[in-house]
Amino acid sequence: MQQSKILIPTKKEAPSDAEALSHKMMVRAGYIYQVSAGVWAYLPMAYRVIRKVENIIRQEMEKAGAVEMMMPALLPADLWKESGRYESYGDNLFKLKDRRDRDFIMGPTHEETFTEVIRDSIKSYKKLPLVVYQLQDKFRDEDRPRYGILRGKEFEMLDGYSFSADQAGLDQAYDLQARAYRNIFDRIGLDYKVILADSGTMGGKNSQEFSAPAEVGEDIIAYTDGDYAANLEKATSKFTGVQQTAEPEKLEKKPTPGAHSVDEAAESLGIDSNQIIKTMFYMAKMSEEETQPVLVLMRGNDEVNEAKLKDELGCEELELADEEDAVKYLGAHPGSLGPVGVGEDVKIYADNYVKVMVNMACGANDDGHHYINANIDRDFRVDQFGDFRNVKEGEIAPDGYPIKFTPGIEIGHIFKLGTHYSKKLGAQVLDNNGRLVDVIMGSYGIGVSRLLSAVAEQTADDNGLVWPDSIAPFDVHVIPVNAKKADQMEMANELTVALEKAGYDVLVDDRKERAGVKFADSDLIGIPIRITVGKKASDGIVEVKIRKTGETVEVKTEEVVNTVAILLKQLSGQDDAEAK
């Protein structure tokens, strides 16, 4: 491929709004172009990378027994209404109407549609288990698209689904997909962690997330030097609370004007913030007909983990109550809420660390007032205790090691959905006893386009992108220093032919640009090996540079193909080792 014939609009400066390194470098290197906020064009170099990622995915999915197909991106809303996700998915769902006023959505994921196909196509357990997948663009109406293609409104995903008649079939498919995902990310050359994760809007209870540590990420990974890793929504730490032994004192109501936070209340009352109960008030949607008010009590400045709370409640949606609901149920505004005197219509949940406290301070359900010396059972009830808090860095994880935090990019997620969708959509088959049973499902997803961002975040440097050979747009970048010199162009073309015959993808910079421009662009676009044809061309010698390390070596032209083979093999081994 001649560089003069390919669109690579490199830039000297990054966009002013670019925060992430991957965003800056992919724009500067001419890989992506912003069409609108959260909507990107993938230019030729990025598209070549995506195609290589897709090839790896297809190879590993085939090994895992999955079959590729394609679903429409434009979906009728009826199935999503039937599953309940038309409303519960939230504002990120693109909704539209056709000319006959029928509701449609732009698919962010395809559980319902695949379930419908299986429901109408398979009636017997003898046709199961079955694993199908697609590589397709998805759509989410992100409120704040950011980090370039890492969080956009349109993006490519692999989404796969397994269908089985029994638990054993699900377990087998899930394990095969988990292994396939590891193989995919290892081959791509990513550093990643397999972590415990929350299923979110996907449904189901069991899931694993594959997350790539990076300087910029949407999630926080809690991990240890042992074998523990979880995202913040699922992370737990060993309980270290010690029962307080002070004698319960008399409950007193104190004025705390202007104190709306834990720290402000602690200062007003002259006590330690960890002796104050933080009271959070939620409205939990249990079903279409029932919404349950829920009070959650936390120690001091601990933060409520809403994912844990939602799992415990088993609710469809969980939202912080507004001021109107706070006044309706508790008689005060947020900042002055507490559990004393709360009626049975409000469920009270408390974190385990609250259980060991004595003589606590809490909001008095009277604006500008707090209680001191409040005690469980004597002054207020707790309906249920549990782990409802976010862990903190340095706490001890279940494996006995201190917890560390790092930002992470979610690159893949696998779920044991069970019968979450099949029950709602009526997907059943006859089992081996002739009884109708709900199909048991698994769901498996990889963010294909965001893998480019994840790799770039981990490998790019100050000079540009640095692609692993497995997904690089080209293997070798041949640069004749002076394209006007016939001997340099002749040698560049001869090397290109030899390398292509050996099976390598080669980009030749045939542009009539200054050498400095060519070298800067070469560093930006990040091809693993650069071969410079310069002054020593007449002596049959060229310079070979490794983009990742910056190392250079001079070799004779007849040794170039072998040298490239050795260097790429070494780089591939390094990438595999780093990924593991």
Residue pairs with C-beta under 8 A, 6 or more apart in sequence:
1 474
1 505
1 506
1 507
1 508
2 508
2 510
3 507
3 508
3 509
3 510
3 511
4 510
4 511
6 44
6 45
6 507
7 30
7 43
7 44
8 29
8 30
8 43
8 44
8 45
8 521
8 525
9 30
9 33
9 43
10 28
10 29
10 30
10 520
10 521
10 524
10 525
11 27
11 28
11 30
12 28
13 28
14 23
14 24
14 25
14 27
14 28
15 23
15 24
15 27
15 34
18 24
18 27
18 148
19 146
19 147
19 216
20 146
20 147
20 148
20 150
20 215
20 216
20 453
20 457
21 215
21 216
21 456
21 457
21 460
22 147
22 148
22 149
22 150
22 216
22 452
22 453
22 454
22 456
22 457
22 460
23 147
23 148
23 149
23 150
23 453
25 456
25 460
25 464
25 465
25 524
26 32
26 46
26 148
26 149
26 452
26 453
26 456
26 465
27 33
27 34
27 148
28 464
28 524
29 45
29 464
29 465
29 524
29 525
29 526
30 43
30 45
30 524
30 525
31 42
31 43
31 45
31 46
31 49
31 452
31 465
31 525
32 40
32 41
32 42
32 43
32 46
32 148
32 149
33 40
33 41
33 43
34 40
34 41
35 41
36 153
37 145
37 153
38 142
38 145
38 151
38 152
38 153
38 154
39 152
39 153
39 154
40 148
40 149
40 152
40 154
42 50
42 149
42 449
44 473
45 473
45 525
46 452
46 473
48 473
48 474
49 452
49 467
49 471
49 472
49 473
50 156
50 448
50 449
50 452
52 470
52 471
52 472
52 473
53 188
53 448
53 451
53 452
53 471
54 135
54 448
56 184
56 187
56 188
56 470
56 471
57 135
57 158
57 184
57 446
57 448
58 68
58 135
60 180
60 183
60 184
60 187
61 68
61 133
61 158
61 160
61 180
63 180
63 183
64 131
64 176
64 177
64 179
64 180
65 131
65 173
65 176
66 131
66 132
66 133
66 160
66 177
66 180
67 130
67 131
67 132
67 133
68 132
68 133
68 134
68 135
69 132
69 133
69 134
70 134
70 136
71 107
71 110
71 113
71 114
71 134
71 136
72 107
72 113
73 106
73 107
73 136
73 137
73 138
73 139
74 104
74 105
74 106
74 107
75 104
75 105
75 106
75 107
75 110
75 112
75 113
76 102
76 103
76 104
77 86
77 95
77 102
77 103
77 104
77 105
78 103
79 112
79 113
79 116
79 425
80 86
80 89
80 93
80 105
80 112
81 87
81 103
82 112
82 424
82 425
83 111
83 112
83 421
83 424
83 425
84 316
84 424
85 93
85 112
85 201
86 93
86 103
86 105
88 201
88 316
88 317
89 108
89 201
90 201
91 141
91 143
92 108
92 140
92 141
92 142
92 143
93 105
93 108
93 140
93 141
94 105
94 106
94 108
94 139
94 140
94 141
95 103
95 104
95 105
96 103
96 104
96 105
96 106
97 103
97 104
98 104
106 139
107 113
107 136
107 138
107 139
108 138
108 139
108 140
109 138
109 157
109 159
109 202
109 443
109 445
110 134
110 136
110 159
110 161
111 161
111 202
111 203
111 417
111 421
111 441
111 443
112 421
112 425
114 132
114 161
115 161
115 421
115 422
115 425
115 427
115 439
115 441
116 425
116 427
118 130
118 163
118 427
118 439
119 422
119 425
119 426
119 427
119 428
119 439
122 128
122 130
122 163
122 429
122 439
123 429
123 430
124 429
124 430
125 165
125 166
125 429
125 430
125 431
125 432
125 437
127 429
128 163
128 164
128 165
128 169
128 429
128 439
129 162
129 163
129 164
129 165
129 169
129 170
129 172
129 173
130 162
130 163
130 164
131 160
131 161
131 162
131 163
131 173
131 176
131 177
132 160
132 161
133 158
133 159
133 160
133 161
133 444
134 158
134 159
134 160
135 156
135 157
135 158
135 448
136 156
136 157
136 159
137 154
137 155
137 156
137 157
138 154
138 155
138 156
138 157
138 159
139 153
139 154
140 153
140 155
141 153
142 151
142 152
142 153
144 151
145 151
145 152
145 153
147 216
147 453
148 453
149 155
149 449
149 450
149 452
149 453
150 216
150 218
150 409
150 450
150 453
150 454
151 218
152 449
155 447
155 448
155 449
155 450
156 447
156 448
156 449
157 445
157 446
157 447
157 448
157 449
158 444
158 445
158 446
158 448
159 443
159 444
159 445
160 177
160 443
160 444
160 445
161 441
161 442
161 443
161 444
162 169
162 170
162 173
162 174
162 177
162 441
162 442
162 444
163 427
163 439
163 440
163 441
164 170
164 172
164 173
164 439
164 440
164 441
165 429
165 431
165 437
165 439
165 440
166 431
166 440
167 440
169 440
170 416
170 418
170 440
170 441
170 442
173 442
174 414
174 416
174 442
177 414
177 442
177 444
178 194
178 208
178 414
181 210
181 412
181 414
181 444
181 446
182 194
184 412
184 446
185 192
185 210
185 212
185 411
185 412
185 579
186 576
186 579
186 580
187 470
188 451
188 455
188 468
188 470
188 471
188 579
189 455
189 459
189 468
189 470
189 471
189 575
189 576
189 578
189 579
190 212
190 411
190 451
190 454
190 455
190 458
190 579
191 212
191 213
191 458
191 578
191 579
192 210
192 211
192 212
192 213
192 411
192 579
193 210
193 211
193 212
193 213
193 221
193 223
193 229
193 408
194 208
194 209
194 210
194 229
195 208
195 209
195 210
195 211
195 221
195 223
195 229
195 230
195 231
195 234
195 408
196 207
196 208
196 209
196 229
196 230
196 231
196 234
196 235
197 207
197 208
197 209
197 230
197 231
197 233
197 234
197 413
198 207
198 231
198 233
198 234
198 307
198 311
199 205
199 206
199 207
199 415
200 307
202 413
202 415
202 417
202 443
203 415
203 417
203 420
203 421
204 415
204 416
204 417
204 418
204 420
204 443
205 416
205 418
206 415
206 416
207 413
207 414
207 415
207 416
208 413
208 414
209 219
209 231
209 410
209 412
209 413
210 410
210 411
210 412
210 413
210 446
211 217
211 219
211 221
211 229
211 231
211 408
211 409
211 410
211 411
212 408
212 409
212 411
212 454
212 457
212 458
213 221
213 406
213 407
213 408
213 458
214 407
214 408
214 409
214 454
214 457
214 458
215 407
215 457
216 407
216 409
216 457
217 406
217 407
217 408
217 409
217 457
218 408
218 409
218 410
219 231
219 232
219 407
219 408
219 409
219 410
220 231
220 232
220 405
220 406
220 407
220 408
221 229
221 230
221 231
221 232
221 405
221 406
221 407
221 408
222 228
222 229
222 230
222 231
222 232
222 235
222 391
222 393
222 397
222 403
222 404
222 405
223 229
223 230
223 403
223 404
223 406
224 397
224 399
224 401
224 402
224 403
224 404
225 401
225 404
226 397
226 399
226 400
226 401
227 399
228 397
228 398
228 399
228 401
228 403
230 236
231 408
232 305
232 390
232 391
232 405
233 305
233 306
233 307
233 308
234 307
234 308
235 390
235 391
235 397
235 403
236 387
236 391
236 397
236 398
237 391
237 392
237 395
237 396
237 397
237 398
237 403
238 395
238 396
238 397
238 398
239 352
239 353
239 387
240 395
240 396
241 352
241 353
241 355
241 356
242 356
243 356
244 356
244 357
244 358
244 359
245 358
246 358
246 359
247 358
248 358
248 359
248 373
248 375
248 378
249 359
249 373
250 373
251 340
251 371
251 372
251 373
251 374
251 375
251 378
251 379
252 371
252 372
252 373
253 364
253 366
253 369
253 370
253 371
254 268
254 269
254 369
254 370
254 371
254 372
255 368
255 369
256 264
256 265
256 268
256 269
256 336
256 368
256 369
256 370
257 268
257 368
258 264
258 268
258 368
259 265
259 267
259 268
259 335
259 368
259 370
260 334
260 335
260 336
261 335
262 273
262 276
262 278
262 300
262 301
263 273
263 301
265 276
265 361
265 363
265 370
266 272
266 273
266 275
266 276
266 361
268 370
269 276
269 361
269 370
269 372
271 361
271 372
272 300
273 300
273 301
274 299
274 300
274 301
275 300
275 357
275 359
275 360
275 361
276 300
276 360
276 361
276 362
277 297
277 298
277 299
277 338
277 339
277 354
277 357
277 360
277 361
277 362
277 374
278 297
278 298
278 299
278 300
278 301
278 302
279 295
279 296
279 297
279 298
279 337
279 338
279 339
279 362
279 363
280 295
280 296
280 297
280 298
280 304
280 320
281 293
281 294
281 295
281 296
281 320
281 321
281 325
281 326
281 329
281 330
281 334
281 337
282 293
282 294
282 295
282 296
282 306
282 309
282 318
282 319
282 320
282 321
283 291
283 292
283 293
283 294
283 318
283 319
283 320
283 321
283 325
284 291
284 292
284 293
284 294
284 310
284 313
284 315
284 317
284 318
285 291
285 315
285 316
285 317
285 318
285 319
286 292
286 313
286 314
286 315
286 316
287 316
292 313
292 315
292 347
293 321
293 325
293 329
293 345
293 346
293 347
294 309
294 313
294 346
294 347
294 348
294 349
295 330
295 337
295 339
295 342
295 346
295 347
295 348
295 349
296 304
296 309
296 349
296 350
296 351
296 388
297 339
297 348
297 349
297 350
297 351
297 354
297 362
297 382
298 304
298 350
298 351
298 353
298 354
298 388
298 389
299 351
299 353
299 354
299 357
299 389
302 351
302 353
302 389
302 390
303 389
303 390
304 388
304 389
304 390
305 387
305 388
305 389
305 390
306 318
308 386
308 387
308 388
308 389
309 318
309 349
309 388
310 318
312 349
312 384
312 386
312 388
321 329
321 334
323 333
323 334
326 332
326 333
326 334
326 337
327 333
329 343
329 345
329 346
330 337
330 342
330 346
330 365
331 365
331 366
332 363
332 364
332 365
332 366
332 367
333 367
335 363
335 367
336 363
336 364
336 365
336 366
336 367
336 368
336 369
336 370
337 363
337 365
338 362
338 363
338 364
338 365
338 370
338 371
338 374
338 380
339 348
339 362
339 374
339 380
339 381
339 382
340 362
340 364
340 365
340 371
340 374
340 379
340 380
341 365
341 380
342 348
342 365
342 380
342 381
347 383
347 384
348 380
348 381
348 382
348 383
348 384
349 382
349 383
349 384
349 385
349 386
349 388
350 376
350 382
350 384
350 385
350 388
351 385
351 386
351 387
351 388
351 389
352 385
352 386
352 387
353 389
354 360
354 376
354 382
354 385
355 376
355 382
355 385
357 376
358 375
359 372
359 373
359 374
359 375
360 373
360 374
360 375
361 370
361 371
361 372
361 373
361 374
362 370
362 371
362 374
362 380
363 369
363 370
363 371
364 370
364 371
371 379
374 380
376 382
391 397
391 403
392 403
393 403
393 404
393 405
394 402
394 403
395 402
395 403
396 402
396 403
397 403
409 450
409 453
409 454
409 457
410 447
410 450
411 446
411 447
411 450
411 451
411 454
412 444
412 445
412 446
412 447
413 444
413 445
414 442
414 443
414 444
414 445
415 442
415 443
415 444
416 442
417 441
417 442
417 443
418 440
418 441
419 438
419 439
419 440
419 441
420 441
421 427
421 441
422 428
422 438
422 439
422 440
422 441
423 438
427 438
427 439
428 436
428 437
428 438
428 439
429 436
429 437
429 439
430 436
430 437
431 437
455 467
455 468
455 471
456 465
459 465
459 466
459 467
459 468
459 526
459 548
460 466
460 526
463 520
463 523
463 524
464 523
464 524
464 525
464 526
465 524
465 525
465 526
466 526
466 547
466 548
467 473
467 526
467 527
467 528
468 528
468 571
468 572
468 575
469 475
469 528
469 568
469 571
469 572
469 575
470 572
470 575
472 526
472 527
472 528
473 505
473 507
473 525
473 527
474 505
474 506
474 507
474 527
475 499
475 504
475 505
475 506
475 527
475 528
475 529
475 564
475 568
476 499
476 504
476 505
476 506
476 507
476 527
476 528
476 529
476 530
476 531
476 564
477 506
477 507
477 509
477 522
477 525
477 527
477 529
477 530
477 531
478 492
478 495
478 496
478 499
478 506
478 507
478 508
478 509
478 530
478 531
478 533
479 492
479 508
479 509
479 518
479 519
479 522
479 530
479 531
479 532
479 533
480 488
480 489
480 491
480 492
480 508
480 509
480 510
480 533
480 534
480 537
481 488
481 515
481 518
481 532
481 533
481 534
481 535
482 488
482 515
482 534
483 489
483 509
483 510
483 511
483 512
483 513
484 512
485 537
487 537
487 538
488 533
488 534
488 537
489 510
491 533
491 537
491 542
491 557
492 508
492 510
492 533
493 508
494 557
495 506
495 531
495 533
495 542
495 557
495 560
496 506
496 508
498 560
498 561
499 506
499 560
499 561
499 564
500 506
502 561
502 564
502 565
504 564
507 527
509 518
509 521
509 522
511 518
515 534
519 532
522 530
522 547
523 547
526 547
527 547
528 546
528 547
528 548
528 567
528 568
528 571
529 544
529 545
529 546
529 547
529 564
529 567
529 568
530 544
530 545
530 547
531 542
531 543
531 544
531 545
531 560
531 564
532 542
532 543
532 544
532 545
533 542
534 542
534 543
536 542
536 543
536 554
540 556
540 557
540 558
541 554
541 555
541 556
541 557
542 554
542 555
542 557
542 560
543 552
543 553
543 554
544 552
544 553
544 554
544 555
544 560
544 563
544 564
544 567
545 551
545 552
546 552
546 567
546 571
548 571
548 574
553 563
555 563
